C-alpha cells in the first residue's frame, strides 16, 4: 500500500509499482497501470482513470479524506488486499489476515482478468497514404482507415454541415508510411517496434523501457515528412478555415473506445496549436505518444499485440468555449438503464477538464422516459 504526496507524483523519476495499491488525494491525469486505487476525489465518473480502472477490472474506491487519514494511512507500506464491490462496499485487509474465502475470491479474480486479454485488429487500409478532409470519410472507416474520433466527427459534420469544426484527417496509412521510411539495422520502424514490444525485458526493466520508448519517439520526431504530404498539409492549413486559428492535434488510434478495450487518455492530444510549423511538429509528437510508460503499462495489461496500435491524427479547428464537456448515452452507474439515460459531465473551459481527473466536473443525467433532469454533483 502506497501513499505518495503530490510533489512525489510530479517528479520525472517517480515509478509506479504495477502490483501496488495507491492512496491518492485526488485523481491524477497521469496514472500508470496499478493494482488498485483509493482516492479522496473521484473526478467525474467518466474521467480517463475511472474508465481505465473499470475496463481493466481494478478495485477503484472513493472515500473521505478523514477516513484516509484515520483508518487507511496507518497501513501504508504493508501488504494488503483491496476488495471493491459494485454496490459500493469496499474492504481493505492486511494480507496476513486474509481468510480462505477471500483468498479463493482473489484467485478467481486473477483468473477472470487473465482471460480478458484482447487482440486488436491491424487496420486493413494501411496502404492509403494520403490526407482526407473530415467530411470525406465516414463511420464505416473506423479502425480500418482512421480512429473513432475522426469517423465519429465525420458523421456530425454530415448531420450539421454548416455548424461543425473543420478538420483534416491523417489516416493510419500516413503514419505507417512515415514509420516505414526509417531503417534501423535493415528494419523499418514498425518491425523494430514489434521486436521491442514483444521483448520480455521491456516489462521487467524500467530503465531499458524508458530508453526504448524515448528512442522511438525521437526517431519519429526527427524523420522529415514526406515532401508531397507536407505540401498537402501546408496547402490545406493555409485555407481560410484553418489559417490563423488554433487547432487541436488529436490522437486517434485503432486501440481506443473499443467494446473490450477503452484506452481512455493513453495518447496525447495537443490543444490550441497555432502556426503551420507548430502543427507539423505536433503531428509527429502525437504519432509518438503511444510509446510512453503510461500507455504501455495499460496496454500490455490487456492487449496481446501492442505493436499493432497504429495512430491516425485529427487536426481540428478549436471552437471558443466558456463551458464544455462530455455527453454519453447511458448511465455509468447502471448499465441496465440502456438508452433511457443521457449523462453529461461539464466544466468551465475545455472539455479536457471533464475527463482528465484533475478537476471535479458538474455531472447531470437526463431521463428520456420521465423527461427529468437530475444534478448529481456540482463542479
Residue pairs with C-beta under 8 A, 6 or more apart in sequence:
1 20
1 21
1 23
1 72
1 75
1 76
1 77
1 78
1 79
1 80
1 92
2 17
2 20
2 21
2 22
2 23
2 76
2 77
3 22
3 23
3 68
3 73
3 76
4 14
4 22
4 24
5 25
6 25
8 14
9 28
9 30
15 206
16 22
16 31
16 32
16 33
16 34
16 297
17 34
18 32
18 33
18 34
18 35
18 297
19 34
19 35
20 34
20 35
20 36
21 34
21 35
21 36
21 37
21 38
21 59
21 80
21 82
22 34
22 36
22 37
22 38
23 38
23 39
23 68
23 72
23 73
23 76
24 37
24 38
24 39
24 40
25 39
25 40
25 41
25 65
25 68
26 39
26 40
26 41
26 43
26 357
26 358
27 39
27 41
27 42
27 43
27 47
27 49
27 50
27 357
27 358
28 49
28 357
28 358
29 48
29 265
29 356
29 357
29 358
30 294
31 37
31 49
31 52
31 294
31 357
32 293
32 294
32 297
32 298
33 52
33 56
33 297
33 298
33 300
33 301
34 58
35 58
35 59
35 82
36 58
36 59
36 60
36 61
36 82
36 84
37 49
37 53
37 58
37 59
37 60
37 61
38 61
38 63
38 68
38 72
38 82
38 92
39 60
39 61
39 62
39 63
40 62
40 63
40 64
40 65
40 68
41 62
41 360
42 50
42 62
42 360
43 49
43 50
43 356
43 357
43 358
43 359
43 360
43 361
44 50
44 326
44 345
44 354
44 355
44 357
44 360
44 361
44 363
45 332
45 333
45 343
45 345
45 363
46 326
46 328
46 332
46 343
46 345
46 354
46 355
47 354
47 355
47 356
47 357
47 361
48 264
48 265
48 355
48 356
48 357
49 60
49 265
49 357
50 60
50 332
50 357
51 262
51 264
51 265
52 58
52 262
52 264
52 265
52 298
53 59
53 60
54 60
54 262
55 261
55 262
55 264
55 302
56 113
56 298
56 301
56 302
57 109
57 112
57 113
57 116
59 82
59 83
59 84
59 90
60 84
61 82
61 84
61 90
63 72
63 90
72 92
75 92
75 94
78 94
78 95
79 94
79 95
79 96
80 92
80 93
80 94
80 95
81 91
81 92
81 93
81 95
81 98
81 102
81 106
82 90
82 91
82 92
83 90
83 91
83 92
83 93
83 102
83 105
84 90
93 102
98 106
116 260
116 302
117 302
117 303
117 304
118 258
118 260
118 261
118 302
118 303
118 304
119 303
119 304
119 305
120 254
120 255
120 258
120 261
120 303
120 305
120 308
120 309
121 143
121 254
121 308
122 254
122 305
122 308
122 310
123 143
123 144
123 145
123 172
123 173
123 254
123 310
124 144
125 141
125 144
125 145
125 171
125 172
125 173
126 172
126 173
126 176
126 310
127 173
128 145
128 171
128 172
128 173
129 171
129 173
129 174
129 176
129 177
129 226
129 229
130 171
130 173
130 174
130 229
130 232
131 168
131 169
131 170
131 171
131 174
131 229
131 232
131 233
131 236
132 146
132 168
132 169
132 171
133 167
133 168
133 169
133 236
134 150
134 153
134 154
134 157
134 164
134 166
134 167
134 168
134 169
134 314
134 316
135 154
135 157
135 158
135 161
136 154
137 145
137 146
137 150
137 151
137 154
137 169
138 151
138 154
138 155
138 158
139 151
139 152
139 154
139 155
140 151
141 150
141 151
141 154
142 148
142 151
142 152
143 254
145 151
145 171
145 172
145 173
145 312
146 169
146 171
146 172
146 252
146 312
146 314
147 172
147 251
147 252
147 253
147 254
147 256
147 257
147 311
147 312
147 314
148 252
148 256
148 257
149 250
149 252
149 314
150 167
150 169
150 252
150 312
150 314
153 164
153 165
153 167
153 314
153 316
154 169
156 164
157 164
165 316
165 317
165 318
165 319
166 241
166 242
166 316
166 317
167 314
167 315
167 316
167 317
168 233
168 236
168 237
168 242
168 314
168 315
168 316
169 312
169 313
169 314
169 315
170 283
170 312
170 313
170 314
170 315
171 312
172 254
172 310
172 311
172 312
174 229
174 312
174 313
175 287
175 310
175 311
175 312
175 313
176 190
176 310
177 226
178 220
178 223
178 225
178 226
178 284
178 287
179 188
179 189
179 190
179 193
179 220
180 188
180 189
180 190
181 188
181 223
181 226
182 188
182 189
182 219
182 223
184 192
184 219
185 192
187 195
189 216
189 219
189 220
190 307
193 216
193 291
193 307
194 307
196 202
196 212
196 216
197 296
197 306
197 307
198 307
201 208
202 208
202 209
202 212
202 296
203 209
203 300
209 293
209 296
210 293
213 291
213 292
213 293
213 296
216 288
216 291
217 285
217 288
217 289
217 291
217 292
218 288
220 284
220 287
220 288
221 281
221 284
221 285
221 288
223 284
224 230
225 233
225 280
225 284
230 280
233 276
233 279
233 280
233 283
234 276
236 242
237 243
237 276
237 279
237 315
238 276
241 317
242 317
244 274
245 274
245 317
245 318
246 271
246 272
246 273
246 274
246 317
246 318
247 272
247 273
247 274
247 279
247 315
247 316
247 317
247 318
248 269
248 270
248 271
248 272
248 273
248 314
248 315
248 316
248 317
248 318
249 269
249 270
249 273
249 279
249 282
249 283
249 285
249 286
249 313
249 314
249 315
250 269
250 286
250 313
250 314
250 315
250 316
251 267
251 268
251 269
251 286
251 289
251 290
251 311
251 313
252 311
252 312
252 313
252 314
253 263
253 267
253 290
253 309
253 310
253 311
253 312
254 308
254 309
254 310
254 312
255 261
255 263
255 299
255 303
255 306
255 308
255 309
256 262
256 263
256 264
256 266
256 267
257 263
257 264
260 302
261 302
261 303
263 298
263 299
264 355
265 355
265 356
266 290
266 292
266 294
266 295
266 298
266 299
267 286
267 289
267 290
267 295
267 311
268 285
268 286
268 289
269 286
269 352
270 282
270 285
270 286
271 318
271 350
271 352
272 318
273 279
273 282
279 315
283 313
283 315
286 311
286 313
287 311
287 313
289 295
289 311
290 299
290 309
290 311
296 306
299 306
299 309
300 306
303 309
321 349
321 350
321 351
322 348
322 349
323 346
323 347
323 348
323 349
324 346
324 347
324 349
324 350
324 351
324 353
324 354
325 344
325 345
325 346
325 347
325 351
325 354
325 361
325 362
326 344
326 345
326 346
326 351
326 354
326 355
327 342
327 343
327 344
328 342
328 343
328 344
329 339
329 341
329 342
329 343
330 337
330 338
330 339
330 341
330 343
331 337
331 340
331 341
331 343
331 365
332 343
334 341
339 368
340 367
340 368
340 369
341 365
341 366
341 367
341 368
342 365
342 366
342 368
343 363
343 364
343 365
344 363
344 364
344 365
344 366
345 354
345 355
345 361
345 362
345 363
346 354
346 361
346 362
346 364
346 379
347 353
347 354
347 359
347 361
347 362
347 379
348 379
353 359
353 361
354 361
355 361
359 379
360 377
360 378
360 379
361 379
362 375
362 377
362 378
362 379
363 375
363 376
363 377
364 373
364 374
364 375
364 376
365 373
365 374
365 376
366 372
366 373
366 374
367 373
367 374
